[in-house]
Amino acid sequence: MGKPQFPEIARGEKEPPANARRGVRKISFEGAGAVDAIVYDRPRPLYGNIIAGPAIIEEVTSTTVAEPDDKVAVNEFGHLIMTFGRR
């Protein structure tokens, strides 16, 4: 059985494209209180984009929540790589 090939996604700039944003939602975090979080459409961020928390990344089957000071990088296969900020 051969190793599966994963298709690479398009490369973008550091900032996600405008069409990746769905809007803003107020959410509460322990220690930070209620803050505005940008909501992203999961399939739209590109390779190389960095999403700074607070943010919500929505898709049909799941939701990723980045707290304030978290960072989410999109790799060449579209995977989300989260780096946690202060806890």
Beta strands, then each sheet from edge to edge (+ up, - down):
strand 1: 21-29
strand 2: 33-41
strand 3: 50-52
strand 4: 55-58
strand 5: 63-66
strand 6: 71-74
strand 7: 80-83
sheet 1: 1+ 2- 4- 5+
sheet 2: 3+ 6- 7+
end
